[in-house]
């Protein structure tokens, strides 16, 4: 099978060593920002934010909060994917204002859906909403990893970090945010042992079930 997309996905891997001398261009950063913004989320609510850390001193401070994983120190940029602390009525109303403004959709069409969504979220408990938001963030993570592969940007998604300590250092509480995923991005160091290792996957025949 010949496909440039598949070739790119074969090329990507969870980079363990970044070349700290290689920095992403503003053009590449813009692509990642736009990809984050354009990723699908349930109801289109986008209950998330993206923090981009490029400051060397700050990356150095984040490293021990990430169990001393060197990717955070050496990557060109560290993306911190965050969820909102709370989805309330005002958040939902703001979403529908954007829909109305950008699509010129009449209020008579929007109001029933708006009302139903507000009622739906008012009936949910905080842990359920937080779980839902985290699911939306993982959708975004998948999209970002694919975009990184297409753009020849190396990346390494990291769940092994101290979220509360990240939140404190980055002042996320004041922003009404919680960190969920850390994603260092940049360019691989050629000394990385994992560069040429064959991907280990269960395989299409085992993972895909087709109903003809």
N, C-alpha and C positions, 0 to 999 in steps of 0.2 A: 504494500500500500504506500503510495507516494502522496504526501500532503505536507505543505510547509507548516501548517498549524500543528500537526502531529510531530513534525521534526522539532519544532520549538518546544513542545511539551516534553519531548524526550530529552532535550538539551537542559531544561531547568532541573534543579535539584535544591534541596534545603542547604544552602551554602553555609559551610562551617567556618571558612576563613575568607574574609574580605580584604581586598587590597586598599588600604587606607589612603593611598596616594591618588586613587581614582575617584572623582567626584561626579555625581549626576549633573547633567546640564539643566538649565532652567526649563528647556523644552521638554525633557524627560519628566521633570517634576510636574510640569503642567499637565502632561498626559496622565500621570497617576492621580492628580487632583480631580481631573475631569472624569476619569474612570470611576473614582470613588463617588462622585456626585451622580453619575449616570446609572449606577448599579440598581437593579430592581430591589424594592423592599415592599413588604406587605402594606396594602392600602396606599403605597407611595408616601408614607409618613416620614421616612428617613430619620428614625430616632437615634441618630448617631453623629459622631464628629470625628475628624481626623486631625491629630496633632503631628507636626513634622519637626523633628529635632535634628539640627545640623551643628549646633554649638559643641565643640570638642570637649570643653569642660563639663558640660551637662551630660554628654554621652558617657564620660568617664564616671560621673556620679551615678548614672543609671546602671552601670555594669554590675556592681555588687548587689543591686536590687534585682538582678536578673541571674542570680546564682553564678556570677562571674563568667558568663558566656561572652567571649571576646567579640562576637558579631556586633554587639551593641556599641562597643568602643570603636571598632574598625570600619563599620559600614559608612557609606557616604552620608546616609540619612537614616534616622530611626523613626518609623511611622508607629504611632500609638493609636490604635483603634478603640474608640470609646463609645459608650452608650449614655443616653440621658438618664439622670437620676429619677426623673418622673415624667410621665406622659399624662397631662391633665387636659381639661377642657380648652384652656387657652392655646395649648400646643396644637390641638386638633383644629380649632377655629383658624389659627394662623395658616395651617395647611390649606384649608378651603378658600381662604382669601387669596393664596397664591394661585390656586386652580382657577378661581374667578378672574384674577388679573391677567394671567398668562394665556388662558384659553378663551376668555370672554364667555364663560359658561353662565347662563342665567341662574339666579338664585333659586328660582322655582325648581330647577333640576338638582341643584346641589343640596338644598336644605334637608330633604328626606334622608339622604346618605349621611350628611353631617350629623344630624340628630341621632341616627342609628349608631354611628360610630362612637359618639360621646356616651350614649347609654351603654353600649357594649363595654367600653373601657371602665366606666364607673362601677360596673359589676365585677370587675376582675380584682384580685388581690395583688399587692405589690410584687410578691415573688413570681407570680404568673406573668406579669407584665415585664419584669426584668428578664425572665427566661425567653419571652417572645422577642425582646429587643436584642438579646445575645444571638438568637437565631438569625435575625436580620444582619447582624454584624458578620456572621460567618458566611452568609451569602456574598457580602462585600469582599471578604477575604479571598474567597475563591475567584471572584472576578479580578481582583488585584493581582493575584498570582498568575493568572492567565495573561493579563496585560503585560506583566513584567516579562514573561516568557517571550511574548510576541515582540516586545521592544528590546530584547537582549539585556534586560536588567536582572541581576541576581537578587534573590530574596531568601529570607529564612523566617517563617512564621514561628513565633515563640509563645507558648502558654506558660512556660516555667519562669515566672517572675513574681514579685511581691506587689500585687495590685494596689493595696492600701498605701504602701510606701511610695509607689509611683505617683499615686493621686496626690499625696502630700507634697512631694518634691515639685511636681508640675502645677500645683495649685488647682487641681481639677475640681475639688469640692466647691470652690468659689465660682466655678464655671457651670456647676450643676451636672458634672460628668463623672463617669467611672471608667477606668481603663479595663479592657478585656483581652486584647491581643497586642503583642509587640511584633513589629515587622521591620527588621533591618533591611535596607535595600542598598544596592551599589554594584560593585563588580568583584567577581571572584579573584582570589589570590591563586596563582597557578600552582602554589605548593599545597593547596587543599587536597588531602588524600581522597576525598569523595568525588572529585571531578570526573574521573573516568570509570567509576564503578557502575556496573550494569544495574538498571532499575529492577527492583524486585516487586512484581505485581501479580495478583491472582490470575489475571488474564481475562480478556473479553468473553471467552467461551464460558468461564465460570461465573462471571459477574453479571452478565446480561441474559435475561430471559425474554424470549420473543414469543408473541402469540400471533401466529399467521392466520 
